[in-house]
Each structure stands twice: as structure tokens, then as C-alpha cells.
Amino acid sequence: MKHVSVIQHTQSEWLGQIEDHLEGRGVRFGYFRPFTTGGAIPQASVVGDGLILLGGGPWGTCAPSPLLPTLDTEVRLARACLMLGKPVIGIGIGSQILALAADGSAEAAPLALSVGEGRRVQDSALGGLLPERFPNVVYMRDRPIPPDYATVLAVDAHARPVLFQIGANAFGFTGHPGIRRAMIEDLIMEFDEAPPNTAEALARLSSLGMAVDDALVPIMAGLIAATGWMTA
């Protein structure tokens, strides 16, 4: 049975609906919460069969924004996992950490909540399972810039990367593919700073209905295959 390490950066953002897909395939996972008393970042040797880096709410990776306190440690961990061939999935600020670990960069951008769409630009993305269009719900400060050798799999309406791939089994999502509205509501309450126009964005998220759930089914099937988490 495979085991995946998940680094959580806020109390409010977790795997969401991704948990159901991992559990349904017998993939175990454990959370590391460095923001709690006694919490720490794991060593690469104990990460297990893969690493998932979740979003960071208002934390960023570019000065002068409030930098994620564990940023340097997590970049080193992600780089070690890449060197060891361990799968890495970065979501939100996790995608920025993945880009930095892979010798890419990040660019400063204000904290924003956007409810848009990802458009596939590689037919073979996620083994051909990535939907041609899928919801892209982003709660993030700053943006990842993947390295030149990365493969951009999907872009947003501004042609910015929504999903990119590093090597065979590392993927960066700017949006959370398993998002739940309650996560965003809790993030707004957890921190003093919140993105502008949150009410309008939450209304758009609600209007998506089951679109997020429906898109997650093939996305997770593709990720599970690419990461080898179903391989004995």
C-alpha cells in the first residue's frame, strides 16, 4: 500500500475531495502541519511514496509579500524529492514551491480569489485524461513560473500556466482541483487579510454545481497513473 505525505500550510485548506479518490484506491496519506505547535516539515527519507504541497492562503513566495515561514525548507524538500524520483504535486503556493525547486521562479501578484477555467494545451496531458476544459479555482498570492524545460499542460484565459509538469511525475496546479466552498469561507475567516470581491467569486463557485467533482474524476485517474500510486 502506498503512503503519501501532505504538507498543510493553513488550518482551512486540506485535500478536500482528493481524499476520497486516494482512499478509494487504497492510497494512504498523512498530514504535516508546520504551523501548529510542534509541527515540522518531514525529511525526504520519510516522505514515503510522494509529496503533496497544499495552498497557503495569504502566504506568498515573493517579497514584499508575507513569505511562507517554511518556504526555504520546503523548496529543499521538494528538490530532494525530485532528485529521488518521488512524485510531487503542488497546489496553489505548492505549485510555486515546486517551480522554485525545479529551478523555475515565481512572480509577485496580489492575493486573489478567481473562479475561472483551465484549457488543455497538450492532448497527452495526464495520459490523455485531463479534460479539455475544467474549473480552475485559485486562492493564492504570487504566481509560479515553471522552468523552461517544464511542460505546460493547461493555461487560463490569460495564457498563464494552470497545470504544468516537471519530469515524469511532478505536477503543479495553480488552483485546487478538489476545492470545496467551505475551504475558502474558512480561509477568509482564518486570516485578517482576504482577497477583494470574495462574495462574487463564491457565487461563481456555487454556480459551477458538480463541475469541480466531475473534472476531478479523470484528473485523479491521470495523476494516480502518472505517480504510480496504484502500482504494487
FENNORLIN-V186576 format. One line per field, one symbol per residue. ss: DSSP state (H for helix, E for strand, - for the rest). psi: psi as a letter, one per 30 degrees, with the letter a starting at -180 (. if undefined). A space follows every 50 residues. Layout:
# FENNORLIN-V186576
ss=???
psi=???
This chain:
# FENNORLIN-V186576
ss=--EEEEE----------HHHHHHH---EEEEE-----------HHH---E EEE------E------E---HHHHHHHHHHHHHH--EEEEE-HHHHHHHH H---EEE----EEEEEEEEE----HHHH----EEEEEEEE--EEE----- EEEEE-----EEEEEE---EEEE-------HHHHHHHHHH-------HHH HHHHHHH---HHHHHHHHHHHHHHHHH-----
psi=klkkkkkkflfekafbfeeeeeefggjllkkkifflkfllkllefgebgl kkjllgbfkafkkgljkkegeeeeeeeeeeeeefgkkkkkkbfeeeeeee fggaalkkklkljkjbkkkkfjfgkhggfkleklkjjkjkklkkjllefl jkfllafggkkeklkjbfgkkkkeljfhkkeeeeeeeefeleklllheee eeeeeeffbgeeeeefeeeeeeeeeefgfgk.
